């Protein structure tokens, strides 16, 4: 799965109390694809590092407004030049011809081995 990490710097109004700042931080952290939320205490500046393939910056505005604050300014920095795009190769044990065996559920019966060993077929008459 490809990732493209970007940084969004926001100025947020209404972060006066500690509860509001913790709520905004929590709301931003809950967005799938957000890697890090950085806030300076008693300031209105918030920096978010996120995966651009999974997150749209408008989601940040929505999350902040739900917590009762407002984004005054947002600057999304362009990503650094992407490194050479490498496709992860599956390990040899995961190739289609050599798959790992499925996990077997443990037998929850008590004395399973004793019962299995006790099964003996005795021929009648003979």
Secondary structure in CASP SS format (residue, H / E / C, confidence):
PFRMAT SS
TARGET T0000
AUTHOR 0000-0000-0000
METHOD secondary structure of the structure
MODEL  1
X C 1.00
X C 1.00
X C 1.00
X C 1.00
X E 1.00
X E 1.00
X E 1.00
X E 1.00
X E 1.00
X E 1.00
X E 1.00
X E 1.00
X E 1.00
X C 1.00
X C 1.00
X C 1.00
X C 1.00
X H 1.00
X H 1.00
X H 1.00
X H 1.00
X H 1.00
X H 1.00
X H 1.00
X H 1.00
X H 1.00
X H 1.00
X H 1.00
X H 1.00
X C 1.00
X C 1.00
X C 1.00
X C 1.00
X E 1.00
X E 1.00
X E 1.00
X E 1.00
X E 1.00
X E 1.00
X C 1.00
X C 1.00
X C 1.00
X C 1.00
X C 1.00
X E 1.00
X E 1.00
X E 1.00
X E 1.00
X E 1.00
X E 1.00
X E 1.00
X C 1.00
X C 1.00
X C 1.00
X C 1.00
X C 1.00
X C 1.00
X H 1.00
X H 1.00
X H 1.00
X H 1.00
X H 1.00
X H 1.00
X H 1.00
X H 1.00
X H 1.00
X C 1.00
X C 1.00
X C 1.00
X E 1.00
X E 1.00
X E 1.00
X E 1.00
X E 1.00
X E 1.00
X E 1.00
X E 1.00
X C 1.00
X C 1.00
X C 1.00
X C 1.00
X C 1.00
X C 1.00
X C 1.00
X C 1.00
X C 1.00
X C 1.00
X C 1.00
X C 1.00
X C 1.00
X C 1.00
X H 1.00
X H 1.00
X H 1.00
X C 1.00
X H 1.00
X H 1.00
X H 1.00
X C 1.00
X C 1.00
X C 1.00
X C 1.00
X C 1.00
X C 1.00
X C 1.00
X C 1.00
X C 1.00
X C 1.00
X C 1.00
X C 1.00
X C 1.00
X H 1.00
X H 1.00
X H 1.00
X H 1.00
X H 1.00
X H 1.00
X H 1.00
X C 1.00
X C 1.00
X C 1.00
X C 1.00
X C 1.00
X C 1.00
X C 1.00
X C 1.00
END
